[in-house]
Amino acid sequence: MRKAFIAIAAFLVAATLMISFAWPPFYWAFIFIGPIILLGIYDLYQPKHSIVRNYPVVGRLRYLAEDLRPKVYQYFVESDTNGKPFSRLNRSLIYQRAKRENDTIPFGTQLDVYENGYEWLSHSIAAISHTELNEDPRVLVGGPECRQPYSASIYNISAMSFGSLSQNAILALNGGAKLGNFAHNTGEGGISDYHANPGGDLIWQIGTGYFGCRHHDGTFNFEAFGEKAQSSQVKMIEIKLSQGAKPGHGGILPAKKVTPEIARIRLVKEGFDVISPPAHSAFKTPLEMVAFVQKLRDLSGGKPIGFKLCIGRRSEFFAICKAMSETGIYVDFITVDGGEGGTGAAPQEFSNAVGMPLREGIAFVYDVLTGFDLKQHIKIIASGKVASGFDLVKNIALGADLCNSARGMMFALGCIQALECNSNTCPTGVATQDPSLMKGLVVEDKKVRVHNFHKLTIGSAVELLGAAGLHHPYQLTRAYINRRIAPNVMQSYMETFPYIPEGSLLKTPYPLRFELGMALSTSSSFNPTDYKVSLVDYAHANSFNDSLPPAAQS
């Protein structure tokens, strides 16, 4: 192809010169031919791209095809049910509800109800009309030490920072939260003017970078925290320990998104990558962590304080619960993020292969809190691909009290899943700091769509409650959700994730599957103890049976 290009280029130049001798205006052809030939010559000698070096000019079509591939696949290849991370079926549902269009489907389900993993709700013959139910169920968040409990919607906006999202996106999200009387999590980027101006309720998230409440060296600034936490708009404070999309990895904001404004809000340097540390510097042990929680609660005037995590090493959560039980200092809520959670930018290995999925995470957190008799004080928030009424119902049945959504709310803003969140080229103006792209997102229109989506999704969840014969979300249990695990085997969540008795982790003998976690955990350290793990311990830990398995007995 290199020789072919040289031959073709030489022929075109010679032919153009010959024709131009006979007809001089033809020299203008070099305006088109010249740049192509010069580009081809550059391609022949550039050292970086083998394809382009071997196939001058033509090889560049590969990069065009790569750029077009996701778009062509999404619109012309994938079915309604197999799109990732969200299928066309789910995205269409969100768009329809955001626009208040018809959200019903014709001709029956497109899902394969005989496929492993299919899930459904157990309905009741004594179903209740949704008109008899509370159309806006709420949950009071605040434990014994909380002096300003917050009445939260069961569906709120999950953590997304200004910087990762555009100012128009933040304005529309918070405007929607204001219209619908639900909460908007700031993300670890801190409270920007665009969070504050619409006046919607805020959950202020504080990550390991302590943005908005940090000293210049990156350490926590209690004075700055106290000043901002006193704002009447801030309803709850969330300490981010980890997130599902990149657990064990700090947040990433590319340098191209670090504008002077973002640098001012976050107290960082303009034009440099902002990478949060993977762990907190304000505390190093579970006991120090609960003391930190108490200090934040005091400085905030008694507002609900909680933390967000994706479950990793289970002994660490046991250690936190031991610290709360020993000190009597309880968090007011725990946000459980699943490994399927989203983010603007994350290393592929972390998104694909680190962190416990949401269902297992919620069940584990609920059971451990119940075992320590702490659930009565602490609310659980589920976060990770929660975009429909059934998603809400499933998570609440597992043990969550309320749910957060990030990508669902982004779709309501107009996100088309272009998968360009990390490149500053988001075509809908949602995840970009490019002013020309931002203009495409009209705040006054999109905030109404966010409100619509929130209201109709909760309405769908309430209708499902009525279909199950229930009056309140807290009546949902694991027995109501079923899952196919084999062609002829179906289990309820109660069978898959059996409950444990209240207080059963406060005294021995512990339920078998929790013995190992209790042995490996201590309130004085996040690191596991030096307990020697035996095969019997592994058999206990991996069994959902509270009696000793026959294999372990032998």
Phi, psi and omega in degrees: 000329177296315179294322179296319179296315181299316180296315181295318180297316179296318179298315182296319179295313181296316181296319180295319179295319180295315180294323182292330176298320180281327183220090188309325180302342182291347176304333180298343178298335179295340176299327180266319184285321185303306181301324180293317180293317179297320177298319179296320177297318177298317180298324182298328188249350178292144188262356193269327189240110184296317182300313181292325180293323181274336180230075184305140179066302182298324181298337179291342177297335178300318182289327174295318179296320178297320181292323183278340188306309182301323182289316179297318181297315183296320187266337187236345186248308186292150177277179180293341188248350187251009179291149179230148355291336179243136180286161176301325179301313181290318181295318180297321179300316180295314180301316183295318180290323179297324181268359184059040175264173180299119182251017176275163178238147181265155163072012176097172185292147173267354180281150176273104186287353178255008179273142176302135181099348177296136184234151179206162181263138174281114180270173184238145172294328178268054181294156182246135177296137181296340178292343178269357184254162177290118184284349179225071180296143183228160183232130179273116182259120180157121181271197186300326183268357182279125181260350178227067180300153184243129176274102188260147169295157178281359181217120186223173181275124181285173187294119173214120188277150165290129188120306169289318175255157180285165179297324179293323178295315179296316179300318181291319179297312182289327175297320176295320177297322177295316180296321186263359179059050173228176191260152181236115178281131186289339193076168187286354180288353176095180183271112178265172176300331184281339169284323189279321190298316180293333176091011178287154180300140183242140164254112184276114179267134180242112180265191184290342178276348178054041183295130182089347177215052183230153168278172182296334179274003177091000179277163185289137179250100184294326181294315179295322178298310183302322181295314182283327183292340180283350180302136180293340180284333179280113184262328180215157177238130183240122176272119182273112175272319178196164177229154189297326185287336180207059180297139182079010181226136180291161177293155183231125171236111184301149183305324183296341178264355183271083179281169176305322180295315180294322177299321179293316183292319185271347184064050179230176181277136179290142172079011178240149173304135176254110182240114180289146175298155180286344182219163181282146174260346183283344177206152183235345183228164177302320180295319177294326180295314181291330175293321176298318177301314181297321180294318178295322179298317179295315182292333181274354182087023177089025179280160180298130178241132178216186176221158179244137176206156165257128184294128175240258177286114190296329181300333180293322178289323173302318181297319178296317179295323177297319179296318179294319181294320182287323185267339186076011176262113184250142167287160181270337178204157175230123175267119179261116179259136180270157178299344179273003181297161184256168176198163179286326182205127179205148173300140185302319182298323181289317179294323188268336193221018178226137173101141180286135176300160190298314184302311179296324180295314180297312181300317181296312181297315179300315183294318180293317177300319178296318180298327178270004182059037180255345185300330180298337182260343194236131175267148179249130177249129180263135181220125179145097179056051177255102188226000181221169177298325179291324175300316177301311183297317180300313183292322178292322177299325180288336180143353178288153175262330178205173186226154173241152177222135175254297185293328175301317179291328177295319176299321178298331177285342182119003177307137181248015181057048179284347178061042178237024184298332186263009186241000181066021182239024181307120186289344181257004177077013182276305185249066181205158171246013178281114184303324182291327177281325180302326184297339180291343181261107183270113188301314185299326178281315188286331178294327176292321179294320177299316178298314180301312182299315179299311184296316184285331177290317175296321177301321177296317179297321179294321177297321177295322175302313180299320179297330178274359179078025183248151180262331188225148178303325183292350176279347179293138174229174181294343181290342186275344183249131183243153183217133175278125180246353176198165182308325182237020182233124176235141179228146169279161176302332180294327177284322181287320181235075183295144178290162170239156182294148176300137177075008185286351176258008179267349179208153177277156357284141178281157170306138191306317187287354178252358182299317183294316178299320179293321181291328184271356188247149175211146182291347184270356182200147172281341180285148178293155178289178180270022179300135180275118184276128180255170177298325178296320177301315179297320179297319178295312187295329184264007181254137173266022180248127182276014170245153185294126179298147180305321181298323180285328180296327182281000000 
